[in-house]
Amino acid sequence: MLSIKNLCKSYRYAEARQSVLEQLEFDMAASTSVALLGESGSGKSTLLHLIAGLDRADQGQIHFDGHAIHTAREAQLAELRRSRLSLVFQQFHLISTLTVIDNIRFQSALCGRFDPAYEAELIERLGLAEQTVKYPQQLSRGQQQRVAIARALLHKPLLVLADEPTGNLDESSSLEVMGLFSDLVKRAGSSLLMVTHSRSMANFMDRRVWLHNGKLTESE
């Protein structure tokens, strides 16, 4: 489902070039979950951005669902992000002028995959039934994150990329939301690659990998 070979990425700071990823190798099967751990600045978010086609690698290959991300045109990448990928970040990126229900439906409407029965299930499981006609600014941070999760899953993407998805929540709320999130990802038949600093959050995943000095190793 996802295969990465010899991936390299560096950035230029002032007169120096700093390497972030060095000949990184990674494979991920369909319907699995992986926690991506590592120190701050190790390149975890960079890796997610490269997989999503939001940034370009210096060299290497990224194959996702039969598509070569590293050579795909912008229009192809945009279509993949609409229909087969979902992104969930610390910042929820909800649309302030849309109600909760319209935010939830936004991505599924873009890709033409709306399932009303599954929408009802997501709303019930995420405790949003009484919030659907409200606007994002009327919700708590925890409720906003639940809306972002519902939006990301409604079209049942092949892969969800999550960058510290509970990073803005307190520990109790984080554990509750993460439990729901991981269960709903499995229910959707999706895979989940999640950046986290938290071992507690990582323990919800099937696998844990550690990014250090530009390379990945399996972690206990």
NORHU-V388935 format. One record per helix or strand of 3 or more residues. SS is the DSSP state (@ for helix, = for strand). FROM is the first residue (numbers start at 1). LEN is the number of residues. Records with the same first field share a line. If there is no record, write none. Layout:
SS=FROM-LEN ; FROM-LEN
This chain:
==2-12 ; 16-13 ; 33-6 ; 59-6 ; 85-5 ; 159-5 ; 191-5 ; 207-6 ; 215-5
@=44-8 ; 74-10 ; 100-12 ; 116-10 ; 136-3 ; 141-13 ; 171-18 ; 199-4
